Amino acid sequence: MDTKPLSIIAVLAMLATHSFQVLAQPLNAEQLVAGMEDTLWSDSNHGRFTMRIESEYWTRTLELEAWMDRPEHTLVRIHAPKKEAGIGSLRIGDAMWNYLPKVDRTIKIPPSMMLQPWMGSNFSNDDLVKESSFVDDYTHELVATDESGEVPVYRIVSTPRPEAAVVWSRLEFRVRADAIPVSVAYYGAREQVVKRMTYDRVQSMGGRRIPTRWTMVDADNAESRTIITVQSIEYDLPLDDEIFSLRRLRNPQ
């Protein structure tokens, strides 16, 4: 009996089995974090958002428009309420400026102020304009997997790279297998959670499924929170460099 065909079939079966095993392997921690960033931001995007800032004593809502061309450029503009309309924040590389139309003044934000609240919210300047990169500035370790739901959720602990100019002692992500984020916990110097971001209301928007509500809460005050809701967003647009200029920051039109 000629055994050559059986050998070929056996080899093909072995290759198919190996390919299936490779495909079936879960992504590593860095791939999951990179996938999460891509889900939220992609290479470029333009969207409209509402930001609701809640405290123990007052609540206010801002209407925002934002453009991002990763990894170097971000522009955020406030459209409402009227008294704050026109205020903008621009990032080019590691430099950031705020524009205040009432006094027609552009202020450069020093690195020491990047973790200060943006417009009184629970989001820092860095959170909003994304100066730091989770993938580039941290190393990542997959520490647990939760398979109790329809989609596996991975818990990832991220620690700063020695050369990274970041202040968080670590971050803990929960990311679904389809690269949709569930939460991020931010740890301070004392290894305590300072604030936590949760993501929910997953919907199809901009040609992909994304969480459309992002809630940032202070760990020591549950009544202090900021909720960003995505109203509309487009991804992978060709954005003109002129959008990300000091001239455009001062003159929206």
Backbone hydrogen bonds, N-H to C=O, Kabsch-Sander energy under -0.5 kcal/mol:
donor,donor_aa,acceptor,acceptor_aa,energy
3,T,1,M,-0.6
7,S,3,T,-1.8
8,I,4,K,-2.4
9,I,5,P,-2.5
10,A,6,L,-2.5
11,V,7,S,-2.5
12,L,8,I,-2.7
13,A,9,I,-2.4
14,M,10,A,-2.3
15,L,11,V,-2.6
16,A,12,L,-2.5
17,T,13,A,-2.4
18,H,14,M,-2.4
19,S,15,L,-2.6
20,F,16,A,-2.4
21,Q,17,T,-2.1
22,V,18,H,-2.3
23,L,19,S,-2.6
24,A,20,F,-2.1
25,Q,21,Q,-0.9
25,Q,22,V,-0.8
32,L,28,N,-2.1
33,V,29,A,-2.3
34,A,30,E,-2.7
35,G,31,Q,-2.6
36,M,32,L,-2.1
37,E,33,V,-2.3
38,D,34,A,-2.3
39,T,35,G,-2.4
40,L,36,M,-2.1
41,W,37,E,-2.7
42,S,37,E,-0.7
42,S,38,D,-0.8
45,N,68,M,-2.3
46,H,234,E,-2.0
47,G,66,A,-2.3
48,R,232,S,-2.4
49,F,64,L,-2.3
50,T,229,T,-2.1
51,M,62,L,-2.7
52,R,50,T,-0.5
52,R,227,I,-2.8
53,I,51,M,-0.6
53,I,60,R,-3.0
54,E,52,R,-0.6
54,E,225,R,-3.1
55,S,58,W,-2.4
60,R,53,I,-2.0
62,L,51,M,-2.8
63,E,80,A,-2.6
64,L,49,F,-3.1
64,L,62,L,-0.5
65,E,77,R,-2.3
66,A,47,G,-2.5
67,W,75,L,-2.6
68,M,45,N,-2.5
69,D,73,H,-2.4
70,R,43,D,-2.0
72,E,69,D,-0.8
73,H,69,D,-2.1
74,T,91,R,-1.8
75,L,67,W,-2.6
76,V,89,S,-2.7
77,R,65,E,-3.1
78,I,87,I,-2.7
79,H,63,E,-3.3
80,A,63,E,-1.1
84,E,81,P,-1.6
85,A,81,P,-0.7
85,A,82,K,-0.9
86,G,78,I,-3.1
87,I,84,E,-1.6
88,G,99,Y,-1.5
89,S,76,V,-2.5
90,L,97,W,-2.7
91,R,74,T,-3.0
92,I,95,A,-2.3
93,G,72,E,-2.8
95,A,92,I,-1.9
96,M,109,I,-0.6
97,W,90,L,-2.5
98,N,107,I,-2.8
99,Y,88,G,-2.7
100,L,105,R,-2.9
103,V,100,L,-0.8
104,D,100,L,-0.6
105,R,100,L,-1.9
107,I,98,N,-3.2
107,I,105,R,-0.5
109,I,96,M,-3.1
113,M,110,P,-2.3
114,M,111,P,-1.5
116,Q,113,M,-1.8
118,W,123,F,-3.2
119,M,117,P,-0.6
121,S,118,W,-1.8
125,N,116,Q,-1.7
126,D,114,M,-2.7
128,L,124,S,-2.0
129,V,125,N,-2.3
130,K,126,D,-1.8
131,E,126,D,-0.6
137,D,133,S,-2.5
138,Y,134,F,-1.0
139,T,159,T,-3.0
141,E,157,V,-2.0
143,V,141,E,-0.6
143,V,155,R,-2.6
144,A,155,R,-1.3
146,D,153,V,-3.2
147,E,145,T,-0.6
153,V,146,D,-2.5
154,Y,175,V,-3.2
155,R,144,A,-2.8
156,I,154,Y,-0.5
156,I,173,F,-2.6
157,V,141,E,-2.6
158,S,156,I,-0.5
158,S,171,L,-3.2
159,T,139,T,-2.2
161,R,137,D,-2.6
164,A,161,R,-1.7
166,V,164,A,-1.6
169,S,187,Y,-1.8
170,R,187,Y,-0.8
171,L,158,S,-2.4
172,E,185,A,-2.0
173,F,156,I,-2.7
174,R,183,S,-2.3
175,V,154,Y,-2.4
176,R,180,I,-2.7
177,A,152,P,-2.2
179,A,176,R,-2.0
182,V,174,R,-3.2
183,S,174,R,-1.5
184,V,197,M,-2.4
185,A,172,E,-2.2
186,Y,195,K,-2.7
187,Y,170,R,-2.4
187,Y,185,A,-0.5
188,G,192,Q,-2.6
191,E,188,G,-1.8
194,V,186,Y,-3.5
195,K,186,Y,-1.0
196,R,217,V,-2.3
197,M,184,V,-3.1
198,T,215,T,-2.3
199,Y,182,V,-2.4
200,D,213,R,-2.2
203,Q,210,I,-2.6
205,M,203,Q,-0.6
205,M,208,R,-3.3
208,R,205,M,-1.0
210,I,203,Q,-2.7
210,I,208,R,-0.6
212,T,200,D,-0.7
212,T,201,R,-1.7
213,R,200,D,-1.8
214,W,228,I,-2.8
215,T,198,T,-2.7
216,M,214,W,-0.5
216,M,226,T,-2.8
217,V,196,R,-2.4
217,V,215,T,-0.5
218,D,221,N,-0.6
218,D,224,S,-2.0
219,A,194,V,-2.6
221,N,218,D,-0.8
224,S,221,N,-1.9
225,R,54,E,-2.1
225,R,223,E,-0.8
226,T,216,M,-2.3
227,I,52,R,-2.6
228,I,214,W,-3.0
228,I,226,T,-0.5
229,T,50,T,-2.5
229,T,227,I,-0.5
230,V,212,T,-2.5
231,Q,48,R,-2.5
231,Q,229,T,-0.6
232,S,48,R,-1.6
234,E,46,H,-2.1
236,D,44,S,-2.7
239,L,237,L,-1.0
243,I,240,D,-1.7
244,F,241,D,-1.1
245,S,242,E,-0.6
245,S,243,I,-1.1
249,L,245,S,-2.2
250,R,246,L,-1.9
251,N,247,R,-2.0
